[in-house]
Amino acid sequence: MDIALFDFDGTITHQDTFTQFVKTAIPKRRQKWGRIILAPSILGYRLGLVSPSNMRQKIIKVGFRGVPTRLIEAQGRTHAEKYLPTVLRPEALECIQWHKARGDRIVVVSASLAVYLQPWCELMDIELIAPELEDNAGRLTGRYLRGDCSGPMKAERVKAHVNISDYDTVYAYGDTAEDNELLALAHRQFYRWREITN
């Protein structure tokens, strides 16, 4: 058996799904003052001084802290059912089906949120490694439960989830520098749907 590791945003989809989720899930009033609070970080992000991972975590803290968990879980299911199907790449779905037909193990490894990726992965009958939102007594804390899943953490989370050496061939698919360590785990590496040859 082989294993296929897929990044999600920009690889399985043709655009970012995190931003659209927070725009719809975070209450409008909170979005307004959140933009003010996060203005310096947003500027730093645009200038390349704040990493995408750091920016996502700041948004989570400001946007979701204290919000009822069940509300965001419901928003996540809606995002998975209504929005994600509109941004999926046909070639990605074909590739996933190709791996399924071969009997390969398939794992999505994403920095986007499990709250909406989990329902989609369950529908597709594939595994997921992604940040989960921490809950305390039915309300979100504004933190990740087990940390981020981007850059080097992608590879670390995969190693904690599966024994790579159990597989004859490891395939990995990504589209940004945040996927470099994920791709480095694989025998066959695909960057923006082109195979990297050494």
N, C-alpha and C positions, 0 to 999 in steps of 0.2 A: 504493500500500500504506500502511496505517496501522500504528501500533504501540501495544500495550497494556502498561503497567507496573503490576505487582501487588505490593503488600506481601503478606507471607505470614501471620504470626501475627495473628489477630483480623480478618483480611480474607478470606483463602482459608479459614482455619480459624475456629472459634468460640471458640478459647482458645489460650493460650500453649503452644508446643511445646518451647521451650528448657528450661524448668524440668523437665518430665517426662523429657527426654533426659538431663540431667545427673544426675537422681535414679537412673536405671537404668544409666547408663554409668560413673559414678564409683564406684570400689570403696567398699563400706559403711564400712570402717574409715577410709578417707580422708574420707568424708563427716562422720564424727563429729568428728574434730579440725579439719576444715575449718570446721564451724559455729562452733567456738570461735575460730579465727583470724579469721574473717570477721564475728564478732558486732558489732563497732563499725560496720563498713560496712553490714551488714544493717539496723542501727538507723538509720543515716544515710539509707539508701535509703527506709525506711518513713516517715521524717520529711521526705523530699523534698530531702535535702542531698546525696545521692549519685545521680547520673544512672543510668538503666537501662543505658546503654552502659558506663559505668564499672563497674557492678556485675557485668555479664556478663563483662567482661574479668578482674575479680578472681576470679570463680568458675572461669574457664578456667585461670588461673594456678595456683590452689590445687588444683583438681580433676584436671587432666590433665597437669601437668608430670611428665615422666619415664615416663608410661604408654606402653606399646607402641602405635604408630600403628595396626597391623593390628587390634588389639583394638577400638579406638574406631571404626575403619572398619566392622568387622563389626557393632558396636552400632548404627552409623548406618544400615546397610542394614536391620537388624531394625526400627528405629524407623520407617523409611520404609515398610516393608511391613506392619507389624502395627499401629502406633499412629496414624500420620497418617491412614489411611482412616477412622478412628473419629471424627475431629474436623473433617472437611471440611464446609464449608457447601455445601449443594446449589445455592444461587443463584450461588456462586462458580464451581462446576464448569460450570453452565449458561452463565455469562458467558464462561468460557474457551473453551467449545465454540463459542459464538457468534462470538468473535473468530477462532477457527480456521476456521470455515466461510466467513468473509469473506476469508481469506487473510492476516490480519494477523500481524505479528511479535509474539510474546508473551514478556515477560521478567519473571521474579519477581525483585524487589529486596528483600532481607531482611537484617535484623540477626541472624537465627538462623543456625545453622551449616550450611555446605555439606556437611559430612560426612553429614548425613541429608537435606538438601534436594536435593542433586544426584541421588541415586538416584530420588527422586520426580519431579523435573523431567525426567529421562531417560525415565521411564515415560510421562510426559505429553507428551513430545516438545516441550518448551518450554525456553527459556534461563534461566540463573540468574546473578545477581550476589549474592554472600553471602560472609561471612568464612570463610576457609579456615584450618585449624589448621596451624601451622608444625611441620615435622618435622626432626629432626636424627639421622641414623644410625638410623632406625627407631623413634625415641621422640619423643613430643611435647614441645615446649619450654614449653608453657603460654602461648604468644603467638599472635597472628594473623599469618598470612603477609603479607597486604597491608593490614592495618588493618581498622578497624570499617566497618560499612555501616549507619549510622543517622543520622537528622537530616540535616545538610548533606552528609554523606558519601554519602548515597543518591544525591543529585543529581550529585555529582562522579563517582561510580563509573559512573552511567548515561552521563554525557557522555564518559567515557573509553572506554566500551564501544560506543556507537552515536552516529551523527550525527543528532541529533533533527531537524535541518532537512531531512533526506531524506524525511520523512513528512508527508503531507497533514494528518492528524489524529493527535494524541497523546492517548491515554486514560491516566488514572492512577487507581489505586484504593488507598485507605489507611484507617486507622482511629484513628490517634493523632497527637499533635503531632510525633512522630518522622518522620512522613510528609509534613509540610508542604512541605518543599523538593522532594520527589518530585512532589507534586501540582502544585506551581508550574510544573513543566516542561510540563504538559499543557494542551491546548485544552479537553478535557472532563475535569473533576475529579470523582471520586466519593469521598465521605467517609462511611464506614459505610453504603455502598450507596445513598446519596442523592446525586444530582448537585448540585454547588455551582453556583449561578447568580449572576453578578455584576450 
